[in-house]
Amino acid sequence: MEKVDNSSLRDDDPRLAEVVALVRAGKKIRAIKLYRQITGANFQDASDAIDRMA
């Protein structure tokens, strides 16, 4: 997967659709892992982003 700068992601970014689906399904750890793959974020930043999505 292509890594991108976190600041370039928007709520309607299609790459985040799967992350949002995982969050909605209660699969937080998998959502964090995928978010990190997409964005290159560290664990804490990814966890915080997932918490904001929940």
N, C-alpha and C positions, 0 to 999 in steps of 0.2 A: 504494500500500500504506500501511496505517496504521503510523505510527511509534510505538514504545513505549519506555519506559524499560528499559534492559538488565536492571535488577534485578527487573523484573516477569516476565521470561521464565523458564520452567521447562523441564527436559529433555523433558517430555512435551507441550510446547506444540505444537499442530498446525501452527502457522505455520513451525516449524523443520523440519518433515518434508522439505521440498524442499531445505533447506540440508544436512541430514544426507545425503540422497540424493546431492547433488553432491559432498560430501566423500568418501563411499564410492566414487563413480565416479572419484575422483582429480581432480576439477575444482575445485581449491582457489580459484583466482581468482574463478570464477563464484560459488562459495559465499560468499566474502568480500563480493562486491558485493551479493548477495542479503541476507546478514546485515545489512549496513549499511543497506539499504533498509528492512528490517523494524524494526531497532532504532534507527537514527539514530546508531550508534556511529561513532567515528572509525576510520581505517584500522588503526591499531595495535591497538586494542581488539578490532576484528573479526578481525584476523589471529590474535591470541592466542586468541580464542574458537574459531576454526576449528582451530587447532593442538591445542587441548584435545579437540576432537571426533575428531580423526584417530587 
